[in-house]
């Protein structure tokens, strides 16, 4: 603690007593962390309630695995659906309640949408069941439409939260025919320049690091891999898309920090990892240098129900 803060707390203790000073100290300790647009959490299977820690550390996104279950609900986590562990209860309701209570933002310094990636997982890969599951999600999202990024007649409007769907093979066809929708499809670098997957449908490309790169962070990155990374990110940005990298090697923290640094230097918009606290700490010290070239966003008319988050989805 700096001398100035120590002096301030000491003075307050003199005026208000030891109890008042202790209360203030708790308030300072609980002050929310700055919002980190590039930090993205991947929910671990062992975490019972992933959202609170993500918001507390200022991470700007969360990937959560779900699977269809009884009563028309989507259930979070592996194994058989557990009572109460629904996407609606653990993620959607608290996330949107927080944004509603703060006038359309999750935190005071939010400037880009919170990116919620809903990953349909599990052994049930029946296409019909997964498409029905998407319709469940679509209906739940429409209950919170004023706070969501949306696509209306081919125009993007940014909201407090952007929802991306992955794990459903045919979801693009289902999304493409919706004239007004509140979710987007996950993409890859192969979608860059694709007419069939425009940025209004796939605004962000996302790939596992190990699909194209062999570097694990233990040694200096090979020059050819660094060149490839920068070229892919630049191509995505020029195509009006953001970039999210996930599936990083599970080596030592020092090796992961080396990879995070290279991703930041390349201008990767979203870095996803399971080591949430260390990733947040790293990005507070080494923020991503470049902001993605945003696709055209039609700003909605001023309304008390629409959040003032204006960056790309």
HURA-V89462 format. One record per run of one state. SS is the DSSP state (H for helix, E for strand, L for the rest). FROM is the first residue (numbers start at 1). LEN is the number of residues. If there is no record, write none. Layout:
BEGIN
((SS FROM LEN) (SS FROM LEN))
END
This chain:
BEGIN
((L 1 2) (H 3 14) (L 17 1) (H 18 12) (L 30 6) (E 36 1) (L 37 2) (E 39 4) (L 43 8) (H 51 6) (L 57 2) (E 59 1) (L 60 1) (E 61 8) (L 69 1) (H 70 3) (L 73 1) (E 74 3) (L 77 9) (E 86 1) (H 87 15) (L 102 12) (E 114 7) (L 121 6) (H 127 16) (L 143 2) (H 145 3) (E 148 1) (L 149 1) (E 150 3) (L 153 2) (E 155 3) (L 158 3) (E 161 6) (L 167 4) (H 171 6) (L 177 3) (E 180 2) (L 182 2) (E 184 2) (L 186 1) (E 187 1) (L 188 1) (H 189 3) (L 192 12) (E 204 5) (H 209 4) (L 213 10) (H 223 16) (L 239 3) (E 242 5) (L 247 6) (H 253 14) (L 267 3) (E 270 4) (L 274 2) (H 276 10) (L 286 11) (E 297 1) (L 298 16))
END
